[in-house]
Amino acid sequence: MNPAILSIAVALGIGLLIGLERERRKGEGPERAAAGVRTFAITALTGVLATLSESTVVLAIAGAGVVALTTVSYLHSREGDPGLTTEAALLATFVMGALAVPHPLLAAGAGVAIALLLTSRSALHGFARRELSQREVSDGIMLAAAALIVLPVLPDHPIDPWGAINPQLVWRLTVLVMAIMAAGYVLQRLVGARWGLPLAGLLGGFASSTATIASMGQRARQDPSVLPSAVAGATLSSVPTVVQLSLVLTVADLATLQTLAVPLAAMGLVGAIYGGLFTFRAVAAERGETAQISGRAFSPGTALLFAGLFCFIAVLVVLMQRAFGDAGALAGAVTGGFLDAHSSAASVAGLAAQNLLPRAVAGNAIGLILTANTMSKLVFARVGGRAFFWRVAPGLALPGGSTSNEL
């Protein structure tokens, strides 16, 4: 197709699509909105034709005319509808009409996206006003600020005397931790809590597997009838550890992840099968209890603690390696593993990426970190009492054992 004809067809399609949606909402009688299907179609065609003219003056005059007409439209309808949705859509239609000349596919996609936003008005308004809390909105803004404002301005090189702390790498991993926790929270909100403790445990593992195991143990102690569900939730919470660790290693050092791919896959598979068996048992017995949904998308304190542990462990490993060699580096990494597997493993991988630690040593260190972290989880599992502990222990020990054997 001739490029000019294609651009005009795309622009006309955008105008008609958005215009049809606005036509249905413009109302009737003297109070109806000024812009409908014909106005939007003409606006899109104005944009594409002005661009095709290849005259900056024509395009500027056309744009000024659309802005003037949009202003008149708002003044006409502001008493009945004080919003600016139609006027904003009209300006966007003109821009997309102009965009259809150099990038017709992009313009078409943008037009469909805007039409979808317009038709989702009721759902979006209801979600924003009734479903989202102020804390959730604040968390979303905080995550966006951390990723889009703070991260780009941080230096991408070590700043400490030992060359172990790269601020951008540390913050990139911190943002990743926050994003993973937020994703788990969103999934829990979408699916709901009615699926019971196994699903809550699986999703809770994205925030903290250790904390989830402790909370499941507490639930089992309070109500022994939910013991199978609590065991399933506690065991399944270790599966996200594999997912998170894989993502963290992808960011910190992809080569280290490749050396650990098989043991990590074995760890995740064993944990999923064991947790799945208890889930099946709990569902078959119809004893699964619903779990409460947290009111925060993520914990900033947890993310900052991760960053602090990352820096502390990275410096500790470097200092111990300088003092005692590779054996000292392993000892420092294992010490950190008792506190947090992700930050410890990320620290080791980050050092390997900077050639401050041999990758063979890094792989062994991460295996020992996972073992140490499993021991820490077993301690917290004792909160649920004997019955809970002896059922959870194999589900935690078997994945750790499979990882150690592979390494």
C-alpha positions in Angstrom: 0.0 0.0 0.0 1.1 3.5 -0.7 2.6 4.9 2.5 0.5 8.1 2.3 -2.7 6.0 1.9 -1.7 3.8 4.8 -1.1 6.8 7.0 -4.4 8.3 6.2 -6.2 5.0 6.8 -4.6 4.5 10.2 -5.4 8.1 11.2 -9.0 7.7 10.1 -9.3 4.4 12.0 -7.9 6.0 15.1 -10.3 9.0 14.9 -13.3 6.7 14.3 -12.4 4.3 17.1 -12.0 7.0 19.7 -14.8 9.1 18.3 -17.3 6.2 18.5 -16.5 5.8 22.2 -16.9 9.5 22.9 -20.1 9.7 20.8 -21.7 7.2 23.2 -20.9 9.4 26.2 -21.5 12.9 24.8 -25.2 12.8 25.8 -28.2 14.4 24.1 -29.8 17.8 23.9 -28.2 21.2 24.4 -26.0 20.0 27.2 -24.3 17.3 25.1 -20.5 17.4 24.6 -19.2 19.1 21.6 -16.9 16.4 20.2 -18.2 13.2 18.8 -17.3 10.6 16.1 -17.1 13.1 13.2 -15.0 15.6 15.2 -12.5 13.0 16.2 -12.2 11.6 12.7 -11.7 15.0 11.2 -9.1 15.9 13.9 -7.1 12.8 13.1 -7.3 13.5 9.4 -6.1 17.1 10.1 -3.1 15.8 11.8 -2.1 13.3 9.1 -2.7 15.7 6.2 -0.8 18.5 7.9 2.1 16.2 8.4 1.9 14.9 4.8 2.1 18.5 3.6 5.7 18.5 4.9 5.2 22.1 5.9 6.1 23.1 9.5 3.8 26.2 9.2 0.8 24.2 8.1 1.4 21.7 10.9 1.7 24.5 13.5 -1.4 26.2 12.3 -3.4 23.0 12.3 -2.2 22.2 15.9 -3.1 25.7 17.1 -6.5 25.3 15.5 -7.1 22.0 17.3 -6.0 23.6 20.6 -8.4 26.5 20.1 -11.3 24.2 19.2 -10.5 22.0 22.3 -10.6 25.1 24.5 -14.0 26.1 23.0 -15.2 22.5 23.7 -14.2 22.7 27.3 -15.8 26.1 27.8 -19.0 24.8 26.3 -19.3 21.6 28.4 -17.5 22.5 31.7 -20.7 23.1 33.7 -22.2 19.7 32.8 -18.9 17.8 32.7 -15.9 19.6 34.4 -13.5 16.8 33.4 -11.0 17.1 30.6 -11.1 13.6 29.2 -12.7 14.4 25.9 -10.5 17.5 25.3 -7.3 15.5 26.2 -8.5 12.7 23.8 -9.0 15.2 21.1 -5.5 16.6 21.3 -4.1 13.0 21.5 -6.1 12.1 18.4 -4.4 15.0 16.5 -1.0 13.9 17.7 -1.6 10.3 16.7 -2.8 11.4 13.3 0.5 13.3 12.8 2.4 10.2 14.1 0.7 8.0 11.6 2.9 9.3 8.9 6.4 8.3 10.2 5.1 5.4 12.5 1.7 4.1 11.5 1.9 0.9 13.6 2.9 2.9 16.7 0.1 5.4 16.1 -2.4 2.6 15.7 -1.3 0.9 18.9 -1.5 4.1 20.8 -5.0 4.8 19.4 -6.2 1.4 20.6 -4.6 1.9 24.0 -6.4 5.3 24.4 -9.7 3.8 23.3 -9.2 1.0 25.9 -8.6 3.6 28.6 -11.7 5.5 27.7 -14.0 2.4 27.6 -12.5 1.3 31.0 -13.6 4.4 32.7 -16.0 2.8 35.2 -13.6 0.0 36.1 -10.7 2.4 36.5 -12.6 4.9 38.6 -14.0 2.1 40.8 -10.5 0.6 41.3 -8.9 3.9 42.1 -11.6 5.1 44.5 -12.8 1.9 46.2 -10.1 -0.8 45.8 -6.8 1.1 46.2 -5.9 2.5 49.6 -3.8 5.6 50.1 -1.0 3.5 51.4 -1.0 1.3 48.2 -0.9 4.4 46.0 2.0 5.8 48.0 3.8 2.5 47.7 3.4 2.6 43.9 4.7 6.1 43.7 7.6 5.2 46.0 8.5 2.2 43.7 8.4 4.4 40.6 10.5 7.1 42.3 13.1 4.5 43.3 13.3 3.1 39.8 13.0 6.2 37.7 14.5 9.0 39.8 17.0 7.6 42.2 18.5 4.7 40.2 19.6 6.7 37.1 21.6 9.3 39.1 23.6 6.8 41.1 27.2 6.2 40.1 27.9 2.9 38.3 31.3 2.1 39.9 32.6 1.1 43.4 32.9 4.0 45.8 34.3 2.3 48.9 38.0 1.8 49.7 37.7 -2.0 49.1 36.0 -1.7 45.7 33.1 -3.9 46.9 30.1 -1.5 46.8 28.7 -0.3 43.5 25.8 2.0 44.4 23.9 1.5 41.2 24.1 -2.3 41.5 23.0 -2.2 45.1 20.0 0.1 44.3 19.1 -1.9 41.2 18.8 -5.0 43.4 16.9 -3.1 46.0 14.4 -2.0 43.4 14.1 -5.5 42.2 13.3 -6.7 45.7 10.6 -4.1 46.0 9.2 -5.0 42.6 9.1 -8.7 43.4 7.3 -8.0 46.7 4.8 -5.7 44.9 4.2 -8.3 42.3 3.4 -10.9 44.9 1.0 -8.5 46.6 -0.8 -7.6 43.4 -1.2 -11.3 42.6 -2.7 -11.9 46.0 -5.1 -9.0 45.5 -6.2 -10.3 42.1 -6.6 -13.9 43.1 -8.0 -13.3 46.5 -7.4 -15.0 49.9 -10.1 -17.7 49.5 -7.6 -20.2 48.1 -6.2 -20.5 51.6 -2.9 -20.9 53.2 -1.0 -22.7 50.4 -1.5 -19.9 48.0 -0.9 -17.3 50.7 2.4 -19.0 51.6 3.5 -19.2 47.9 2.8 -15.5 47.4 4.2 -14.5 50.9 7.5 -16.2 50.0 8.1 -13.4 47.5 8.4 -11.0 50.5 10.1 -13.2 53.0 10.1 -17.0 53.1 11.5 -17.0 56.7 8.7 -14.7 57.9 6.1 -16.7 56.0 7.3 -20.0 57.6 7.1 -18.4 61.1 3.6 -17.0 60.4 2.4 -20.4 59.1 3.7 -22.1 62.2 1.9 -19.6 64.4 -1.4 -20.4 62.5 -0.8 -24.1 62.9 -0.2 -23.7 66.6 -3.4 -21.7 67.0 -5.6 -24.0 65.0 -4.3 -27.6 64.5 -7.0 -28.3 62.0 -5.2 -26.2 59.4 -1.9 -28.1 59.9 -1.7 -29.5 56.3 -2.5 -26.2 54.8 0.0 -24.4 57.0 2.7 -27.0 56.1 1.9 -26.5 52.4 2.1 -22.7 52.7 5.4 -22.9 54.6 7.0 -25.3 52.1 5.8 -23.5 49.0 7.2 -20.2 50.4 10.6 -21.6 49.6 9.9 -21.8 45.9 9.9 -18.1 45.4 13.4 -18.1 46.9 14.6 -19.9 43.8 12.7 -17.4 41.5 14.0 -14.4 43.4 17.6 -15.7 43.6 17.6 -16.4 39.9 16.4 -12.9 39.1 18.9 -11.4 41.6 21.8 -13.4 40.0 20.6 -12.4 36.6 21.1 -8.7 37.6 24.3 -9.3 39.6 26.2 -11.8 37.5 24.6 -13.9 34.7 27.6 -16.2 34.5 27.2 -17.2 38.1 23.5 -18.0 37.5 24.4 -20.2 34.6 26.7 -22.3 36.8 23.9 -22.7 39.3 21.0 -23.3 36.9 20.7 -27.1 37.5 20.9 -27.1 41.3 18.5 -24.1 41.5 16.1 -25.9 39.2 16.3 -29.0 41.4 15.7 -27.0 44.5 12.6 -25.3 43.1 11.2 -28.6 41.7 11.7 -30.5 45.0 10.1 -27.7 47.0 7.2 -27.4 44.6 6.4 -31.2 44.6 6.6 -31.5 48.4 4.4 -28.4 48.9 2.1 -29.6 46.2 1.5 -32.9 48.0 0.5 -31.2 51.2 -1.7 -28.7 49.2 -3.5 -31.6 47.6 -3.9 -33.2 51.0 -5.3 -30.0 52.5 -7.7 -29.3 49.6 -8.9 -32.9 49.7 -9.6 -32.6 53.4 -11.3 -29.2 52.8 -9.5 -27.7 55.7 -7.8 -24.9 53.9 -8.3 -21.6 55.7 -8.2 -18.2 54.0 -5.4 -15.8 54.8 -5.5 -12.1 55.4 -4.1 -9.8 52.7 -1.6 -7.3 53.8 -2.3 -3.6 53.4 1.1 -2.7 51.8 2.4 -3.6 48.4 5.9 -4.0 49.7 8.0 -3.2 52.8 10.5 -0.4 52.3 12.2 -1.4 55.5 12.7 -4.9 54.1 14.2 -3.6 50.8 16.5 -1.2 52.7 17.5 -4.0 55.0 18.4 -6.0 51.9 20.6 -3.2 50.6 22.3 -2.8 54.0 23.0 -6.5 54.3 24.2 -6.6 50.7 26.8 -3.9 51.4 27.8 -5.4 54.8 28.3 -8.9 53.4 30.1 -7.7 50.3 32.6 -5.8 52.5 32.9 -8.7 54.9 33.6 -11.2 52.2 36.3 -9.0 50.6 38.0 -8.3 53.9 37.9 -12.0 54.9 39.2 -13.1 51.5 42.1 -10.6 51.8 42.9 -11.8 55.3 42.3 -15.6 55.0 42.0 -16.3 51.3 39.1 -18.1 49.6 38.3 -20.0 52.8 37.7 -16.7 54.5 35.4 -15.5 51.7 33.3 -18.7 52.1 33.1 -18.2 55.8 31.9 -14.6 55.4 29.3 -15.6 52.8 27.9 -18.4 55.0 27.6 -16.0 58.0 25.5 -13.7 55.8 23.4 -16.6 54.6 22.0 -17.1 58.2 20.6 -13.5 57.9 19.3 -13.5 54.2 20.0 -15.7 51.3 19.2 -13.2 48.5 21.4 -10.3 49.7 24.3 -12.8 50.6 24.1 -14.5 47.2 23.8 -11.2 45.4 26.8 -9.9 47.2 28.9 -12.9 46.2 27.7 -12.8 42.6 28.4 -9.0 42.5 32.0 -9.7 43.6 32.4 -12.4 41.0 31.1 -10.0 38.3 33.8 -7.5 39.4 36.5 -10.3 39.3 37.0 -9.8 43.1 36.1 -13.5 43.7 36.6 -16.5 41.5 33.4 -17.8 40.0 34.1 -21.4 41.3 34.4 -20.0 44.8 31.3 -17.9 44.2 29.2 -21.0 43.2 30.3 -22.9 46.3 29.6 -19.9 48.5 26.1 -19.6 47.2 25.5 -23.3 47.8 26.6 -22.8 51.4 24.5 -19.7 51.8 21.4 -21.6 50.8 22.3 -24.3 53.3 22.8 -21.8 56.1 19.5 -20.1 55.2 17.7 -23.4 55.3 19.0 -23.9 58.8 17.7 -20.5 59.8 14.3 -21.4 58.4 14.2 -24.6 60.4 14.7 -22.6 63.5 11.7 -20.4 62.7 9.7 -23.5 61.8 9.9 -24.7 65.4 7.5 -21.9 66.3 4.6 -24.1 65.0 5.3 -26.9 67.4 6.5 -30.4 66.9 3.9 -31.6 64.4 4.4 -28.6 62.2 8.2 -28.7 62.4 8.6 -32.4 61.5 6.3 -32.0 58.5 8.0 -28.8 57.3 11.6 -30.0 57.9 11.7 -32.5 55.0 10.3 -29.9 52.6 13.0 -27.5 53.5 15.9 -29.9 53.9 15.3 -31.9 50.7 15.6 -28.8 48.4 18.7 -27.7 50.4 20.2 -31.2 50.1 19.5 -31.4 46.3 21.3 -28.1 45.9 24.3 -29.2 48.0 24.6 -32.5 46.1 24.5 -30.7 42.7 27.2 -28.3 43.8 
